[in-house]
């Protein structure tokens, strides 16, 4: 950090040399700006433009950029330009930006006919060619500013460092500031002649930690001006690379956990249903799809029909997708699966048929691709450190999984319903003898299991599109989770879900995603050699066939 | 009585497929397309025989038969594609166009043996068999069965499908292998070749059926059914269950591979789409719909479902999946013994009205 301050001092000094003349200069610039906006005679405007172009003062760049874009207007005697068009009550209105002396957004949005256009001829615009590389430095879009900073590196102009330093003093966006400083330090580094100076800039680049720092330092280590500082740069590159490697690992770990938590959400319902009734529900993935489409419908209902433009729809769709998917599950249980208990292989085929019907139905109702707009409160991410951002939507999914798993645990192990479900899972006939209504328990369990898949579907809309066959993508994976975890065990689903999700991401970082999948399958087959009944098998007599 | 009825059925089948259809084709009132369509159905029927042996008779639900089918299909397709290859590789062997488009310089090593027809056939059988042996060994060794078996084989089908989809596996990626020209020097597009392949498929189906019949009636077949009905009791009586399972798994894989070999030249294309999980499940469903545990049922089911598929996709293209799904559900729920079982029940009812005393012919009793 100290080094950065040092460098800033150098820059300020460089600018400060001409400091005395500064105020005077600003005065004459504002006179010339006025001349551009309302020229007293025919040649005054081009003379004023020539002066401004030669001065290259960042405060005039917004104005010059507006001239270059042919979007200069007058509003109440002030120069303005227009931004994005917006539809307001059937009329097109524009965001308006003041240009000089301050570059800021006006509070009002106006239609084009209330603005008075300032016509500037082509020959006058051509005068601006010398400042073109700088005009985007003061753009309203941080992305454009970052690009403009980057383009300065290759610009052929001795004054560019001073201009960039001036522009950066007004930079408000953190990302753009980092990018701009990186360019500034890079240019300074290339001009540095002594070793301490070069080292100071290398430190600044390192401390600033921009997007391309590794590349810049690597280049400098190979052919920097100051030969004695090259080794220092190489050292920094090495340290940076190892740090980036660690960050990448952390990111992989995180995405492994988030993939694992989705698998857990899906596999949890599957594991409970399979443990209870021995039913392999191939249509389980389709309940996920139903949950996702429910979220989509809720969004259309709230935003398009009711006109509620908040994130309310998402909060509502969490319970609604649970209930809707659950009800579908109940219907499926009543119509099909009820007749297939104790015939697991047949149930697999029948539910496969059901899944075909459901996917095709979704396709004919909703079409091939729809997307749910992610709610605003989940946009962005939690920045742990530079270059390590944990997206909020993934964090939300992990949080949701934790809550759902705890609730399921409480339901299974701390409630009367849970006791019944576990009793039927252990011994159906004996539970029936003791007065448990096994049929009702079956139905309730199926409702819960399908509902959990629906919840997973609702969560999935945060990270992907909603497509009719979205369930199929995850179904085989989640079956593998159930097989690896052991039948009907929450702990098994959690451990193997996390394990498989994590392994997938780790293997993906070494190999292509596909080979990762093949490797995981091989690992699971090997694993089953030692633990054929999964991680947490039943013990004792009930474990036998 | 059963034998007489069977004889009638066989006679009908032979008359229709071995005499009427080919004769019609030669005389010109059955189109070449119809002939190759039925030729392909026979290929599916051969796979279905394998599925019936492993699922209907042994009770192992294998969901990766389509993968073995494609291994056979790809091996013949690779041979045909190599024969028609024009792009030149750096090692002097001509290579298929799609490789040239993918900037491959020389023919990959595993393509080289497929230049010879005999080796292609041998590899087309050997690879699936070896695959089934290794995979089956590890699965049956750890006593994975029932639903677990279904899931693991499904995962295998999924993983292999993903691998075949990749471009760098050098098998044509998503587009698969196509642009078939000649087989053994004969053009694949002539009516004579189509009829020839049709007849070969039909005869292979006949041989496979005869062989499977012998197999299930033999002592080996009885042990398979014993395994299906109670695996633990069979192993208590000192049968090595794992060996039997492994043998039938390999046999089913071989039947699928043979079918695939006959299928590829008749379709003119083979893509990974033929080997995804859905394809495998459909193969199982043919058997379920026809009547599992009966070899005739497997053939009947595969012919009927595929015939329906051809009709429905041209008449109402969007609703085929609805029809198929509905067929799945109703068959499993209400016609547990499949079409053949239903016919027999109806026949038995009619028969018992006429003469109430004799029991219906002794067919296998299904237990799951």
Contacts between the chains, C-beta under 8 A, distances in Angstrom:
chain1	res1	chain2	res2	distance
A	274	B	147	7.7
A	278	B	147	7.5
A	280	B	147	5.0
A	280	B	150	7.0
A	280	B	151	7.3
A	336	B	329	6.0
A	336	B	333	6.5
A	339	B	333	5.6
A	340	B	332	7.0
A	340	B	333	7.4
A	343	B	368	5.4
A	344	B	146	6.3
A	344	B	147	5.0
A	345	B	61	5.0
A	345	B	146	6.9
A	345	B	147	6.9
A	345	B	150	6.8
A	345	B	368	6.4
A	346	B	288	8.0
A	346	B	332	4.8
A	346	B	336	7.5
A	346	B	368	6.7
A	347	B	332	7.7
A	348	B	61	7.2
A	348	B	147	6.8
A	348	B	150	5.9
A	349	B	281	7.2
A	349	B	284	6.6
A	349	B	285	6.3
A	349	B	288	6.0
A	349	B	328	6.0
A	349	B	332	5.3
A	350	B	328	6.1
A	350	B	329	5.1
A	350	B	332	4.0
A	350	B	333	6.4
A	352	B	281	5.3
A	352	B	285	7.9
A	352	B	328	6.2
A	353	B	285	7.7
A	353	B	324	7.1
A	353	B	325	4.2
A	353	B	326	7.1
A	353	B	327	7.1
A	353	B	328	2.5
A	353	B	329	4.4
A	353	B	332	7.3
A	354	B	325	6.5
A	354	B	328	7.8
A	354	B	329	6.1
A	355	B	325	7.6
A	356	B	321	5.0
A	356	B	322	7.8
A	356	B	324	5.9
A	356	B	325	3.6
A	356	B	328	7.0
A	357	B	321	7.0
A	357	B	322	5.7
A	357	B	325	3.7
A	357	B	326	6.7
A	357	B	329	7.7
A	359	B	321	7.2
A	360	B	318	7.6
A	360	B	319	7.8
A	360	B	321	3.9
A	360	B	322	5.6
A	360	B	325	7.2
A	361	B	322	7.7
A	364	B	318	6.5
A	476	B	151	7.6
A	476	B	154	5.8
A	476	B	155	5.4
A	476	B	158	5.0
A	476	B	277	7.0
A	479	B	151	4.5
A	479	B	154	7.2
A	479	B	155	7.4
A	480	B	151	6.9
A	480	B	155	5.8
A	482	B	151	7.8
A	483	B	148	5.6
A	483	B	151	5.4
A	483	B	152	7.1
A	512	B	166	7.4
A	514	B	159	7.8
A	514	B	162	4.5
A	514	B	163	6.0
A	514	B	165	7.6
A	514	B	166	5.9
A	515	B	163	7.8
A	517	B	158	7.6
A	517	B	159	5.4
A	517	B	162	6.0
A	518	B	159	4.6
A	518	B	162	7.5
A	518	B	163	6.4
A	521	B	152	7.9
A	521	B	155	5.1
A	521	B	156	6.5
A	521	B	159	5.0
A	524	B	152	7.5
A	524	B	155	7.5
A	525	B	135	7.8
A	525	B	138	5.4
A	525	B	139	6.9
A	525	B	152	6.6
A	526	B	138	7.5
A	528	B	142	5.1
A	528	B	144	5.9
A	528	B	148	7.7
A	528	B	152	7.6
A	529	B	138	6.4
A	529	B	141	6.8
A	529	B	142	4.6
A	530	B	142	7.8
A	532	B	142	4.6
A	532	B	143	5.5
A	532	B	144	6.2
A	532	B	148	7.9
A	545	B	232	6.5
